[in-house]
Amino acid sequence: MSANGFRELGLSDERLAAIEALGWERPTPIQAQAIPPALEGKDVVGIAQTGTGKTGAFMIPALERVEAGKGMQVLVLCPTRELAQQVAEDTQALSRGTRVRTEAIYGGVGYGPQIKALEEGYEVIVATPGRFIDHMQSKRVDLSKVRYLVLDEADRMLDMGFRPQIEEVLRGVPRDRQTMLFSATMPHGVHDLALRITRDAVWIEAAPPGTTAEGIEELFYSVKPEKKPDLLLELLRQPGWDQVLIFTRTKAGADVLQARLQREGVRSEVMHSDRNMKARTRALERFARGDVRVLVATDVAQRGLDVEGISHVVNYDVPLDPEDYVHRIGRTGRAGAKGTAVTFVTAADLAAFKSLEHRLGRTLERIHLPEYDYAGTPRTESRSAAKRGHKSRVPRGMGTKSVDELTPEELDALLNPGA
């Protein structure tokens, strides 16, 4: 493979070697548009969907300006631990062959390595706002040398209530810094923030907000609530379902589904905010290595999870926010690869489904399989249709209750059948 496409951007030999080692042949659209003005020292506001190479778009030009041994010069703020970890890993790969040091700072883990990195003046810090403010308030952070500030997934950070922390960081960084802000969407709050913290920024829209990445096949199955586990298991038996990320709406739903998959012999892990950081990291690493075939997760994984080779994303529950749909399915079909996104639609999901159609601006055709369809009227047959004869395994007496409606005793019965 060759990095000739990046060579035209005028990057250093060290950077080109690191890019070639990563196997990146040519810049993605957001990288091609953002890197040149960033290298010129201009502020950049980028609107790009997930999976389009935003990390490279802001980190490649930043690393070109970093001087080893001169303290923290690059600060990247991310909304989640998983995204901070991923950005830090990409940064370490892009700075291979240099003495630039990178540390990810986030909550849920010990302070020791983070304090060491701050005291020693690591050149690149990638942090979640909450934990970074903890260090600031403890007087461990020197922001005086920050030359390059990045807000990644700015819309998500504002959604999560991080505006006060962002404002505190902004008060501490030098005014003559270079700023880059990236967001998959540009709601009013993010637009105002971008205008206020950047100077004569170059605005880049690599894809219209809310659009899905090319190369992702989208399938929507009409299904009865109690038939969702059986339909999922049947789909998992189809060829090509090699590495599957499944999103559920609730943490309890994720636990119940993962337990069912394990009972059926499907190697799987579960990832949500009730699991400690060590367990979440272990689950992600096992999924990335291929030790397990399926990762069941809540929306904690919809942004920032960058695992190469995810063949399918399954929306086990239709997301209530249409933007979440875009971020979820963006976990497959990354960097130009092909992928498939499957969404289960029950009668209770119709309002959210219509909202999704409205947001995407197109009609979404549902596949009706007689054995699973809540409407009971088949319209479209699929070659991957489920075999007839499967019986639902919802414990007797629970009817068609959703996981959220189950009592603690019923939930325990689902997780521990026969106990």
TORNUSE-117704 format. One line per 5 residues: number of its first residue (from 1); their letters; for each residue x, z, y of C-alpha. Coordinates in steps of 0.001 Angstrom, whole numbers. Layout:
% residues N
NUM	A	X,Z,Y  ...
% end
This chain:
% residues 419
1	MSANG	0,0,0  1058,-576,3561  430,1100,6908  840,-2157,8809  -2538,-1695,10482
6	FRELG	-1271,1562,11985  2111,80,12850  436,-2023,15541  -545,1208,17317  3097,1957,18088
11	LSDER	3373,5125,16018  6648,6823,15101  8404,6041,11830  7726,9591,10576  4006,9206,11211
16	LAAIE	3846,5784,9607  5619,7118,6510  3138,10005,6252  196,7639,6700  1541,5312,4019
21	ALGWE	1977,8276,1652  -1706,9068,2177  -2592,5516,1179  -4259,4659,4492  -3919,903,4874
26	RPTPI	-5643,329,8207  -7317,2407,10916  -11025,3087,10625  -13146,1962,13607  -13079,5397,15264
31	QAQAI	-9301,5625,14736  -8686,2127,16102  -10683,2934,19237  -9579,6537,19835  -5857,6534,19026
36	PPALE	-4651,4089,21749  -6216,5912,24736  -5248,9279,23249  -1633,8127,22973  -1823,7262,26677
41	GKDVV	-2800,10863,27397  -6462,10183,28165  -9297,12489,27221  -11593,11093,24524  -15210,11768,23583
46	GIAQT	-16009,10293,20187  -19413,9837,18590  -18963,9019,14922  -20713,9861,11700  -19086,12021,9088
51	GTGKT	-16598,10389,6751  -15275,7874,9283  -11779,9319,9715  -12231,11503,12797  -9388,13839,11787
56	GAFMI	-6903,10999,11900  -8396,9803,15182  -7474,13007,17002  -4580,14376,14947  -2380,11285,14744
61	PALER	-1972,11008,18553  -1688,14793,18894  1160,14999,16382  2979,12217,18227  3289,14570,21215
66	VEAGK	4125,17828,19438  7610,19317,19745  8740,21553,16898  9727,25071,17904  7866,25025,21239
71	GMQVL	4907,27243,20262  1235,26438,19799  603,23062,21415  -2440,21794,19503  -5630,23807,19074
76	VLCPT	-8508,22421,17029  -11822,24291,16890  -14134,23613,13924  -17556,25061,13037  -16858,26048,9414
81	RELAQ	-14088,27433,7229  -14280,24427,4928  -13791,21963,7779  -10918,24029,9209  -9215,24017,5798
86	QVAED	-9664,20275,5435  -8365,19458,8918  -5352,21708,8361  -4566,20037,5034  -4818,16573,6604
91	TQALS	-2578,17729,9454  57,19007,7049  -3,15655,5259  264,13717,8536  3199,15840,9698
96	RGTRV	5117,15483,6435  8807,14949,7057  8813,16892,10328  9261,20568,11227  5753,20866,12691
101	RTEAI	3875,23827,11201  108,24135,10812  -2120,27130,10072  -5868,27336,9462  -7511,30408,10982
106	YGGVG	-10982,31451,9827  -12938,34477,8718  -13500,35847,5237  -9787,36155,4427  -6963,38521,5363
111	YGPQI	-5339,38543,8799  -1707,38688,7624  -730,34991,7352  -2752,34182,10471  -994,36852,12546
116	KALEE	2370,35599,11267  1550,32024,12296  445,33106,15768  3445,35381,16295  5896,32703,15167
121	GYEVI	4257,30076,17351  3068,27531,14796  2658,24230,16626  -839,23370,15316  -3665,25860,14897
126	VATPG	-6984,24813,13349  -9563,27556,13750  -13175,28583,13617  -14250,30081,16959  -15236,33540,15711
131	RFIDH	-11983,34504,14002  -9884,32864,16732  -11611,35006,19371  -10813,38091,17258  -7129,37207,17558
136	MQSKR	-7483,36479,21279  -9083,39851,21926  -6270,41525,19995  -3735,39853,22326  -2125,37854,19516
141	VDLSK	-2727,34408,21009  -571,32599,23545  -2554,29657,24932  -139,28850,27746  1549,25983,25878
146	VRYLV	-1589,24296,24549  -1405,20650,25585  -3999,19225,23258  -7453,20762,22684  -9887,19325,20125
151	LDEAD	-13517,20302,19556  -14479,18862,16164  -18157,18656,15163  -19129,19955,18602  -22848,19574,17917
156	RMLDM	-22584,21803,14876  -20631,24460,16770  -23301,24654,19447  -26037,24728,16790  -24294,27698,15190
161	GFRPQ	-24225,29636,18457  -20505,29301,19185  -20893,28361,22846  -19728,31805,24155  -16583,31655,22014
166	IEEVL	-15891,28070,23076  -16284,29055,26718  -13839,31940,26263  -11248,29618,24751  -11777,27112,27558
171	RGVPR	-11044,29817,30123  -7714,30530,28419  -6240,27057,27854  -4275,25278,30622  -6247,23035,32956
176	DRQTM	-3797,20160,32606  -4385,19843,28848  -5613,16729,27060  -9068,17188,25520  -10772,15379,22665
181	LFSAT	-14352,16114,21639  -15947,14637,18543  -19554,14879,17465  -21800,13060,15008  -24671,13382,17475
186	MPHGV	-24798,13786,21224  -27651,16154,22136  -28049,17271,25739  -25927,20424,25309  -22983,18548,23835
191	HDLAL	-23239,15805,26455  -23097,18366,29271  -20180,20177,27640  -18253,16930,27214  -18749,15983,30859
196	RITRD	-17633,19414,32033  -14481,19921,29953  -13038,16388,30003  -11552,14351,32846  -12267,10626,33107
201	AVWIE	-12723,10549,29353  -12915,7397,27286  -16287,7479,25512  -16349,5908,22062  -19378,5356,19870
206	AAPPG	-18187,4156,16480  -21728,4220,15098  -25121,4985,16654  -25990,8698,16319  -27938,9429,13146
211	TTAEG	-26932,6276,11280  -25610,6437,7739  -22298,5042,6581  -22072,1577,5107  -21583,1305,1375
216	IEELF	-24000,4119,478  -26955,3165,-1716  -29941,5375,-891  -32570,6173,-3543  -35677,8296,-3035
221	YSVKP	-37550,9608,-6062  -41142,10811,-5867  -41235,13876,-8101  -43339,16905,-8988  -41603,20174,-8012
226	EKKPD	-41520,21470,-11574  -40073,18178,-12822  -37038,18126,-10535  -34663,19817,-13027  -35621,17392,-15806
231	LLLEL	-35251,14350,-13557  -31865,15555,-12360  -30641,16115,-15919  -31817,12641,-16919  -30001,11069,-13981
236	LRQPG	-26841,12985,-14855  -26931,11276,-18243  -26642,7846,-16617  -23287,6003,-16531  -21239,6429,-13386
241	WDQVL	-22476,9895,-12436  -18923,11184,-12534  -18572,13547,-9575  -21841,14826,-8148  -22544,16998,-5110
246	IFTRT	-26035,18505,-5064  -27595,20088,-1977  -30339,22696,-2178  -32234,24235,706  -31641,27874,-231
251	KAGAD	-28903,29997,-1761  -31267,31284,-4446  -32219,27720,-5278  -28547,26804,-5668  -27948,29715,-8047
256	VLQAR	-31012,28888,-10162  -30125,25213,-10435  -26477,25844,-11291  -27497,28326,-13992  -29854,25713,-15461
261	LQREG	-27118,23062,-15453  -24710,25418,-17201  -27311,26160,-19895  -27710,22426,-20442  -23970,21963,-20911
266	VRSEV	-23248,20400,-17505  -19969,21767,-16129  -20786,22938,-12613  -19920,25311,-9795  -21966,26752,-6939
271	MHSDR	-21012,27169,-3286  -22943,28976,-540  -22443,31611,2147  -23288,34586,-92  -20190,33862,-2175
276	NMKAR	-16922,35246,-850  -14239,32940,470  -12141,33200,-2677  -15062,32126,-4871  -16003,29281,-2534
281	TRALE	-12425,28006,-2421  -12157,28201,-6205  -15434,26284,-6631  -14297,23547,-4258  -10867,23255,-5871
286	RFARG	-12334,23001,-9373  -14714,20294,-8187  -11963,18380,-6389  -9682,18520,-9464  -12452,17342,-11751
291	DVRVL	-12536,20579,-13742  -16282,20593,-13131  -18459,17548,-12723  -21127,18993,-10423  -20993,21174,-7323
296	VATDV	-24293,22725,-6218  -24203,23772,-2573  -26235,24683,446  -25590,23151,3851  -22347,25122,4110
301	AQRGL	-20777,22041,2479  -22542,19268,4370  -19791,18972,6966  -16085,19240,6453  -16115,18853,2690
306	DVEGI	-13797,15927,2060  -13392,15400,-1680  -12142,12008,-2732  -14239,10142,-5260  -17663,11800,-4990
311	SHVVN	-19855,9246,-6791  -23264,10724,-5974  -24851,13078,-3480  -28223,14518,-4475  -30633,16025,-1970
316	YDVPL	-32456,18251,-4427  -34595,19291,-1459  -35331,16995,1498  -33424,18445,4489  -35703,19734,7233
321	DPEDY	-33419,18347,9944  -32944,14553,9682  -29413,14895,11074  -28521,17043,8070  -29442,14121,5815
326	VHRIG	-26818,11950,7507  -24140,14620,7161  -25014,15380,3551  -24906,11833,2233  -21724,11205,4213
331	RTGRA	-19881,13203,1548  -19957,10057,-608  -18961,6534,358  -16107,7865,2468  -13414,5710,4079
336	GAKGT	-15041,2481,2950  -15686,3493,-665  -19041,2939,-2393  -21399,5798,-3133  -24982,6660,-4007
341	AVTFV	-27288,9166,-2310  -30360,10351,-4205  -33178,12367,-2614  -36030,14103,-4431  -39321,13960,-2521
346	TAADL	-42211,16234,-3472  -45670,16350,-1908  -44540,19350,148  -41647,17288,1551  -43763,14500,3039
351	AAFKS	-43599,15823,6610  -39800,16117,6471  -39626,12709,4774  -41655,11059,7543  -39475,12756,10134
356	LEHRL	-36420,11321,8392  -37915,7824,8431  -38638,8156,12134  -35104,9343,12898  -33460,6579,10895
361	GRTLE	-35837,3963,12283  -36661,2396,8931  -39054,2680,6038  -37684,4513,3013  -39154,3222,-243
366	RIHLP	-39782,5832,-2914  -39227,5222,-6619  -42231,6329,-8666  -41465,7232,-12277  -44644,8019,-14269
371	EYDYA	-43157,10969,-16103  -42046,12720,-12913  -44101,11283,-10055  -46298,13721,-8137  -48581,10808,-7124
376	GTPRT	-49110,9769,-10726  -49219,6066,-9779  -46062,4152,-10636  -45052,1546,-8071  -41421,827,-8826
381	ESRSA	-39797,956,-12225  -36080,1728,-12436  -33641,848,-15173  -32404,4419,-14916  -35937,5719,-15428
386	AKRGH	-36101,8965,-17293  -36940,8946,-20968  -40479,10000,-21677  -41278,13116,-23607  -39266,15689,-21616
391	KSRVP	-41191,18906,-21059  -40751,21056,-17997  -38937,24304,-18697  -40414,26388,-15897  -41140,29828,-17414
396	RGMGT	-44765,30276,-18347  -46906,31813,-15619  -44799,30564,-12715  -46733,27337,-12280  -45258,25107,-9577
401	KSVDE	-43867,27857,-7351  -40805,27050,-5316  -37756,29276,-5681  -38540,30891,-2322  -41940,32031,-3639
406	LTPEE	-40624,33705,-6783  -40599,37471,-7136  -37254,39154,-7940  -38408,39548,-11555  -39293,35849,-11855
411	LDALL	-36007,34840,-10256  -34120,37012,-12754  -36067,35379,-15581  -34928,31972,-14395  -31291,33015,-14097
416	NPGA	-31248,34995,-17348  -33714,33450,-19778  -34377,35518,-22862  -32708,38625,-21408
% end
